[in-house]
Amino acid sequence: MDIEKERERIAKFIKAGLFGLSFVVLASCIFFYIPRAVSAFHQEAKTKEMPIRSVCCNEKKVALSFDVSGGEKKVEEILDVLDEQGIPAAFFMTGDWIQKHPDAVRKIYEAGHDIGNHSQSHKQMERLSKEDCIRQIKEAHKLVKDMLGVDMNLFRAPYGEFSKNILEASRQSGYYPIKWNVDSKDWKDYGTAAIVNEICNNQELKEGSIVLCHTSTKFIKNALNKVVLVLQKRGYSFERISDMIYKYDYHLNKDGRQIQNS
């Protein structure tokens, strides 16, 4: 009988130990894994709330981008400068411009630059429904697909305005929403020196910066040469947006800086 009682006591002790161990494991899951899951959810939510403005990277590289408008001549002048310097860039074009200037679109693509979607007709998309935003994106997409056989995946909304509807429309259409963190302000037409200063001495200029320029502005061609030379002297290289951004497993911080998840 004493042996039986001892066995019962040991069995109860083991059961109590297993219960305690299970409690510890469960508590660990609650305190360690659930907060991480919540954090990942919030990071994913933040990723969907804003466009990419820059990319967190260790290398000193930046990406030039141009919102395209006006005639072909200005575009060709910029392409010549980029070709002479061996610099890639991104060109965001509307469907209307693509239809009017198919030869220029082909030149941009054949030169190895990014072809970006800038909507069909440059409407103020914040005033549109999500369905109309999707339509604006897909109409321009189809034009390039039919012309070049290429599926664009970089979208910049007209005026850089990214509402919730626009962000959702761009992502549902298979696009990365792209803004910028360095504005050349070339549209002010203050002169070559002003553009160079605005870009090269911008407080936001850093590794992974995306620079906004426009093809139709008066001084951008002359400024472009100088910007490239200044930044190269500072150790920067130039990369296409499509090569610089992370395609998956990333989040954005409050400034729209894209950060790869560890």
C-alpha positions in Angstrom: 0.0 0.0 0.0 2.8 2.4 0.8 4.3 1.8 -2.7 0.9 2.5 -4.3 0.5 5.7 -2.4 4.1 6.7 -3.4 3.2 6.0 -7.1 0.1 8.1 -6.8 2.1 11.0 -5.3 4.7 10.8 -8.0 1.9 10.8 -10.7 0.3 13.8 -9.2 3.7 15.6 -9.0 4.3 14.8 -12.7 0.9 16.1 -13.8 1.4 19.3 -11.8 4.8 19.7 -13.4 3.3 19.3 -16.9 0.6 21.7 -16.2 3.1 24.3 -15.0 5.3 23.8 -18.0 2.3 24.2 -20.3 1.4 27.4 -18.5 4.9 28.7 -19.0 4.9 27.9 -22.7 1.5 29.5 -23.2 2.6 32.6 -21.3 5.7 32.8 -23.5 3.6 32.7 -26.6 1.3 35.5 -25.3 4.2 37.8 -24.2 6.6 37.2 -27.1 4.8 36.0 -30.2 1.4 37.8 -30.1 3.0 41.3 -29.7 5.3 40.5 -32.7 2.2 39.4 -34.7 0.4 42.6 -33.8 3.5 44.6 -34.7 3.8 42.9 -38.0 0.1 43.7 -38.6 0.6 47.3 -37.8 3.7 47.4 -40.1 1.6 46.0 -42.9 -1.1 48.6 -42.3 1.5 51.4 -42.4 2.8 50.0 -45.7 -0.6 50.4 -47.2 -1.1 54.0 -45.9 1.5 55.8 -47.8 3.7 55.7 -51.0 7.4 54.9 -51.1 9.4 58.2 -50.7 12.9 56.7 -50.2 14.6 53.4 -49.5 16.7 52.5 -46.5 20.0 51.1 -47.9 23.6 51.0 -46.9 25.0 52.1 -50.3 25.2 55.8 -51.3 22.8 55.6 -54.2 19.9 57.7 -55.4 17.2 57.5 -58.0 16.3 60.3 -60.5 12.7 60.5 -61.6 11.0 62.7 -64.2 7.3 63.5 -64.5 6.9 63.7 -68.3 4.9 66.5 -70.1 5.4 68.8 -73.0 7.0 67.8 -76.3 9.5 65.2 -77.3 12.4 67.6 -77.7 12.9 68.2 -74.0 12.7 64.5 -73.3 15.3 63.7 -75.9 17.6 66.4 -74.5 17.4 64.8 -71.0 17.9 61.3 -72.5 21.1 62.6 -74.2 22.4 63.9 -70.9 21.6 60.7 -69.1 23.2 58.7 -71.9 26.4 60.8 -71.8 26.7 60.3 -68.1 25.6 56.7 -68.1 22.9 57.4 -65.6 19.5 55.5 -65.4 16.3 57.2 -64.4 12.5 56.7 -64.2 10.1 58.5 -66.5 6.4 58.7 -65.3 4.1 59.2 -68.2 0.4 59.7 -68.7 -1.6 57.7 -71.1 -2.4 60.8 -73.0 1.3 61.6 -73.5 2.1 58.0 -74.4 -0.5 58.1 -77.2 0.9 61.3 -78.6 4.6 60.4 -78.4 5.0 56.6 -79.0 8.5 57.1 -80.5 9.7 58.9 -77.4 8.3 56.2 -75.2 10.2 53.6 -77.1 13.4 55.6 -76.9 13.1 55.9 -73.1 12.4 52.1 -72.8 15.2 51.1 -75.2 17.7 53.3 -73.3 17.1 51.1 -70.2 15.1 53.6 -68.1 12.1 52.8 -65.9 8.7 53.4 -67.6 6.3 54.6 -64.9 2.6 55.1 -64.9 1.4 58.6 -64.2 -2.4 57.9 -64.8 -4.3 58.1 -68.1 -5.2 61.8 -68.1 -3.5 63.5 -65.1 -6.8 64.2 -63.3 -6.8 65.1 -59.7 -7.4 61.6 -58.5 -8.2 62.4 -54.9 -11.6 63.5 -56.2 -12.2 60.2 -58.0 -13.7 57.0 -56.7 -11.4 54.0 -56.2 -13.0 52.4 -59.3 -12.2 55.5 -61.4 -8.6 55.5 -60.0 -8.2 51.9 -61.1 -9.5 52.8 -64.5 -7.0 55.7 -64.8 -4.1 53.4 -64.0 -5.2 50.4 -66.1 -5.9 52.5 -69.2 -2.3 53.8 -69.2 -1.0 50.4 -68.4 -2.7 48.8 -71.4 -1.2 51.4 -73.7 2.3 50.5 -72.7 1.6 46.8 -72.6 0.3 46.9 -76.2 3.2 49.1 -77.3 6.1 47.5 -75.6 4.9 44.2 -74.2 5.9 45.5 -70.7 3.8 45.4 -67.5 4.6 48.7 -65.7 4.7 48.4 -61.9 5.7 51.9 -60.7 2.9 54.4 -60.2 3.1 58.1 -59.3 -0.2 59.9 -58.8 -0.7 63.3 -60.5 0.6 66.1 -58.2 2.0 63.4 -55.9 -1.4 63.1 -54.2 -1.9 59.7 -52.6 -5.2 59.3 -50.8 -6.4 56.0 -49.4 -8.4 55.3 -52.5 -5.4 56.0 -54.8 -3.0 53.8 -52.7 -5.5 50.9 -52.7 -6.2 51.3 -56.4 -2.5 51.3 -57.3 -1.7 48.2 -55.2 -4.8 46.4 -56.5 -3.6 47.2 -60.0 -0.2 45.6 -59.3 1.8 48.8 -58.7 4.2 50.1 -56.2 3.1 53.7 -55.3 6.2 56.0 -55.7 6.6 59.5 -54.5 9.9 61.3 -53.6 11.8 62.7 -50.7 13.8 65.3 -52.6 12.0 67.8 -54.8 14.1 69.7 -57.3 11.5 72.4 -57.5 12.6 72.9 -61.1 9.0 74.0 -62.0 9.7 77.3 -60.3 12.1 78.2 -63.1 14.5 80.0 -60.7 17.5 78.9 -62.8 20.1 76.2 -63.0 21.9 77.1 -59.7 18.6 77.0 -57.8 17.9 73.4 -59.0 21.4 72.2 -58.2 21.2 73.7 -54.8 17.7 72.3 -54.1 18.8 68.8 -54.9 22.4 68.6 -53.7 22.0 70.6 -50.5 18.6 69.2 -49.6 18.4 68.1 -46.0 16.5 65.0 -47.0 19.2 63.8 -49.5 20.6 60.5 -48.3 21.2 56.9 -49.3 18.1 55.7 -51.1 16.7 59.1 -52.0 14.2 59.5 -54.8 14.5 62.8 -56.6 11.6 64.5 -58.4 12.2 66.4 -61.7 10.1 67.4 -64.7 11.0 67.0 -68.3 9.3 70.2 -69.5 10.9 72.8 -67.2 13.3 75.5 -68.5 16.5 74.7 -66.7 16.5 71.0 -65.9 18.7 70.0 -68.8 21.6 72.2 -67.7 21.1 71.5 -64.1 21.1 67.8 -64.6 24.7 67.6 -65.7 25.8 69.6 -62.7 23.7 67.6 -60.2 25.2 64.3 -61.5 28.8 65.6 -61.2 28.3 67.1 -57.7 26.6 63.9 -56.3 29.2 61.6 -57.9 32.0 63.7 -56.3 30.2 63.0 -53.0 30.3 59.3 -53.6 26.8 58.8 -54.8 25.8 56.4 -57.6 22.6 56.4 -59.5 20.1 53.6 -59.8 16.7 52.9 -61.3 13.8 53.0 -58.8 12.8 49.5 -59.9 16.2 48.2 -58.9 16.4 50.2 -55.7 13.1 49.4 -54.0 12.3 46.2 -52.1 9.7 44.2 -53.9 8.4 42.2 -50.8 8.9 41.7 -47.1 9.2 45.4 -46.2 7.5 48.1 -44.3 7.4 51.9 -44.4 8.3 54.3 -41.5 6.4 57.5 -40.8 8.4 59.3 -43.4 7.6 56.8 -46.2 11.1 55.3 -46.1 11.0 51.8 -47.3 12.7 49.4 -44.8 13.3 45.7 -45.4 12.0 43.5 -42.6 14.8 41.7 -40.7 
